[in-house]
Amino acid sequence: MKFADLSSTNAAEKSTYIRERVIAARAIQASRFAAYEGIYCNAQMHSRLLATVCVISDKCREQLGLAMEKLKLSARAYDRILKVSRTIADLEGSHSVEPVHMAEAIQFRSLDRENWGN
């Protein structure tokens, strides 16, 4: 892309639309965790709850497995990627975590590792 296209205010997602999506995702999460005291969002899930809430397809499991091996990620990173992928799906209003959500979450994790020099 040309710099002019990237820097154009028309190219960026409007903050009002982003705000609406975040509010909707938070409402989804509040509903999801209504029965769990002290848990209000995906980031607060413990591993057992994560296994219940974030059921992924074989394709997503394969993607995540490859990333775990290639990036040499820990079990903690596994949980974080699942939480982020569930949040991305919530932002899109998706009932399930799709491969595109998983890929984006993995990309965020790999970028995070690059910034820390790992």
Residue frames relative to the residue before (quaternion, step in Angstrom):
aa qw qx qy qz dx dy dz
M 1.0000 0.0000 0.0000 0.0000 0.00 0.00 0.00
K 0.4818 -0.6434 0.5100 0.3063 3.51 -1.18 0.55
F 0.6311 -0.5567 0.3889 0.3748 3.53 -1.17 0.68
A 0.6314 0.5486 -0.3362 0.4329 3.59 0.93 -0.84
D 0.6554 0.5014 -0.3109 0.4716 3.58 1.04 -0.75
L 0.6716 0.5051 -0.2933 0.4559 3.55 0.99 -0.86
S 0.7418 0.4231 -0.2210 0.4710 3.55 0.96 -0.86
S 0.4660 0.6896 -0.4345 0.3443 3.57 1.26 -0.09
T 0.4717 -0.6735 0.4895 0.2904 3.58 -0.96 0.82
N 0.5937 0.5721 -0.3648 0.4326 3.59 1.20 -0.37
A 0.6395 0.5602 -0.3214 0.4171 3.59 1.13 -0.64
A 0.6730 0.5176 -0.2966 0.4373 3.58 1.08 -0.70
E 0.5222 -0.6043 0.4998 0.3351 3.51 -1.20 0.62
K 0.4819 -0.6866 0.4667 0.2803 3.58 -0.83 0.95
S 0.5390 -0.6591 0.4222 0.3112 3.56 -0.95 0.91
T 0.6033 0.5500 -0.3739 0.4402 3.62 1.05 -0.55
Y 0.6474 0.4978 -0.3140 0.4843 3.58 1.05 -0.76
I 0.6281 0.5245 -0.3328 0.4688 3.59 0.98 -0.80
R 0.6380 0.5319 -0.3187 0.4566 3.57 0.94 -0.91
E 0.6515 0.5167 -0.3135 0.4586 3.61 0.91 -0.87
R 0.6663 0.4985 -0.3029 0.4645 3.59 0.95 -0.86
V 0.6451 0.5143 -0.3181 0.4670 3.59 1.02 -0.79
I 0.6431 0.5089 -0.3216 0.4733 3.59 0.94 -0.84
A 0.6562 0.5041 -0.3095 0.4685 3.60 0.93 -0.86
A 0.6573 0.5055 -0.3097 0.4652 3.61 0.95 -0.86
R 0.6420 0.5168 -0.3206 0.4669 3.58 1.00 -0.78
A 0.6326 0.5229 -0.3245 0.4703 3.58 1.07 -0.76
I 0.6177 0.5343 -0.3313 0.4725 3.58 1.02 -0.81
Q 0.6954 0.4752 -0.2746 0.4639 3.56 0.87 -0.96
A 0.6221 0.5317 -0.3430 0.4611 3.60 1.00 -0.75
S 0.6531 0.4999 -0.3008 0.4827 3.57 1.01 -0.81
R 0.6462 0.5446 -0.3082 0.4369 3.57 0.94 -0.93
F 0.7953 0.3151 -0.1402 0.4985 3.57 0.93 -0.92
A 0.2814 0.8008 -0.4919 0.1937 3.61 1.25 0.28
A 0.7157 0.4502 -0.2495 0.4722 3.59 1.04 -0.74
Y 0.6736 0.4774 -0.2822 0.4886 3.60 1.27 -0.13
E 0.3523 -0.7628 0.5083 0.1885 3.55 -0.39 1.25
G 0.8360 0.2092 -0.1725 0.4770 3.56 -0.93 0.94
I 0.6741 0.4218 -0.3053 0.5238 3.59 1.23 0.06
Y 0.0337 -0.8373 0.5435 -0.0483 3.54 -0.62 1.19
C 0.8015 0.1315 -0.0601 0.5802 3.56 1.21 -0.40
N 0.7203 -0.4699 0.3054 0.4088 3.56 -1.29 0.35
A 0.6280 0.5733 -0.3386 0.4030 3.57 0.98 -0.79
Q 0.6917 0.4955 -0.2714 0.4499 3.59 1.14 -0.59
M 0.4624 0.7009 -0.4454 0.3108 3.61 1.22 -0.11
H 0.3078 -0.6973 0.6111 0.2135 3.55 -1.14 0.71
S 0.7376 -0.4689 0.2630 0.4084 3.57 -1.23 0.41
R 0.6561 0.5082 -0.3287 0.4508 3.63 0.91 -0.80
L 0.6716 0.4788 -0.2948 0.4825 3.57 0.95 -0.88
L 0.5983 0.5745 -0.3446 0.4396 3.56 1.06 -0.74
A 0.6544 0.5167 -0.3062 0.4594 3.58 0.98 -0.82
T 0.6710 0.4818 -0.2855 0.4858 3.58 1.16 -0.57
V 0.7407 0.4382 -0.2109 0.4636 3.55 0.89 -1.02
C 0.7905 0.2933 -0.1293 0.5218 3.55 0.95 -0.85
V 0.0698 0.7861 -0.6019 0.1221 3.54 0.46 1.25
I 0.1126 -0.8256 0.5523 0.0258 3.57 -0.69 1.07
S 0.5756 -0.5960 0.4458 0.3387 3.53 -1.25 0.53
D 0.6714 -0.4697 0.3787 0.4303 3.55 -1.30 0.19
K 0.6259 0.5420 -0.3319 0.4520 3.59 1.03 -0.78
C 0.6667 0.4835 -0.2970 0.4833 3.59 0.94 -0.88
R 0.6366 0.5298 -0.3229 0.4580 3.57 1.01 -0.83
E 0.6392 0.5186 -0.3135 0.4734 3.57 1.05 -0.81
Q 0.6341 0.5292 -0.3220 0.4628 3.59 0.95 -0.89
L 0.6944 0.4818 -0.2732 0.4594 3.53 0.84 -1.03
G 0.6330 0.5361 -0.3287 0.4515 3.58 1.00 -0.77
L 0.6506 0.5063 -0.3106 0.4731 3.57 0.96 -0.86
A 0.6566 0.5052 -0.3101 0.4664 3.58 0.97 -0.85
M 0.6256 0.5462 -0.3364 0.4441 3.57 1.00 -0.83
E 0.6898 0.4730 -0.2727 0.4755 3.56 0.94 -0.91
K 0.7024 0.4871 -0.2743 0.4405 3.57 0.78 -1.05
L 0.7692 0.3528 -0.1800 0.5015 3.58 0.91 -0.93
K 0.3372 -0.7652 0.4782 0.2686 3.58 1.37 -0.09
L 0.1964 0.8208 -0.5037 0.1846 3.54 0.83 1.08
S 0.4836 -0.6702 0.4982 0.2621 3.53 -1.25 0.57
A 0.6771 -0.4525 0.3772 0.4410 3.56 -1.33 0.06
R 0.6086 0.5478 -0.3430 0.4603 3.56 1.08 -0.68
A 0.6502 0.5036 -0.3087 0.4779 3.59 0.98 -0.82
Y 0.5849 0.5754 -0.3510 0.4513 3.58 1.10 -0.74
D 0.6780 0.4832 -0.2830 0.4762 3.57 0.86 -1.01
R 0.6584 0.5177 -0.3157 0.4459 3.58 0.90 -0.87
I 0.6468 0.5105 -0.3217 0.4664 3.58 0.95 -0.82
L 0.6353 0.5172 -0.3302 0.4689 3.58 0.99 -0.78
K 0.6589 0.5080 -0.3078 0.4616 3.60 0.92 -0.87
V 0.6758 0.4848 -0.2946 0.4706 3.57 0.90 -0.90
S 0.6499 0.5069 -0.3277 0.4618 3.60 0.95 -0.80
R 0.6292 0.5147 -0.3322 0.4784 3.61 1.05 -0.73
T 0.6505 0.5132 -0.3102 0.4661 3.59 1.01 -0.79
I 0.6268 0.5187 -0.3309 0.4782 3.59 0.99 -0.78
A 0.6432 0.5090 -0.3155 0.4771 3.58 0.97 -0.84
D 0.6404 0.5195 -0.3226 0.4647 3.60 0.98 -0.82
L 0.6432 0.5292 -0.3206 0.4511 3.59 0.97 -0.83
E 0.7047 0.4186 -0.2495 0.5157 3.57 1.15 -0.60
G 0.4782 -0.6877 0.4258 0.3421 3.57 1.27 -0.08
S 0.4228 0.7153 -0.4506 0.3264 3.57 1.22 0.46
H 0.4433 -0.7009 0.4966 0.2562 3.58 -0.95 0.90
S 0.7859 0.2173 -0.1229 0.5657 3.58 1.13 -0.53
V 0.5067 -0.5995 0.5174 0.3408 3.53 -1.30 0.41
E 0.1796 -0.7956 0.5753 0.0609 3.54 -0.65 1.16
P 0.6891 -0.4851 0.3311 0.4246 3.61 -1.19 0.36
V 0.6278 0.5339 -0.3449 0.4493 3.61 1.03 -0.68
H 0.6333 0.5170 -0.3248 0.4756 3.61 1.07 -0.71
M 0.6503 0.5146 -0.3048 0.4684 3.55 0.99 -0.90
A 0.6483 0.5249 -0.3176 0.4509 3.59 0.93 -0.90
E 0.6602 0.5012 -0.3133 0.4634 3.59 0.94 -0.83
A 0.6504 0.5121 -0.3150 0.4643 3.59 0.95 -0.84
I 0.6432 0.5080 -0.3143 0.4791 3.58 1.00 -0.82
Q 0.6342 0.5304 -0.3272 0.4576 3.57 0.99 -0.81
F 0.6350 0.5165 -0.3308 0.4696 3.60 0.96 -0.81
R 0.6644 0.5060 -0.3056 0.4574 3.58 0.95 -0.86
S 0.6696 0.4840 -0.3104 0.4701 3.59 0.94 -0.83
L 0.6229 0.5213 -0.3403 0.4737 3.61 1.06 -0.65
D 0.6233 0.5429 -0.3276 0.4577 3.56 1.05 -0.81
R 0.6568 0.5045 -0.3047 0.4703 3.58 0.96 -0.87
E 0.6365 0.5309 -0.3295 0.4522 3.59 0.99 -0.83
N 0.6723 0.5089 -0.2975 0.4477 3.59 0.98 -0.82
W 0.7053 0.4237 -0.2575 0.5067 3.56 1.17 -0.48
G 0.5385 -0.6728 0.3782 0.3381 3.58 1.26 0.14
N 0.4433 0.6910 -0.4585 0.3402 3.60 1.20 0.38
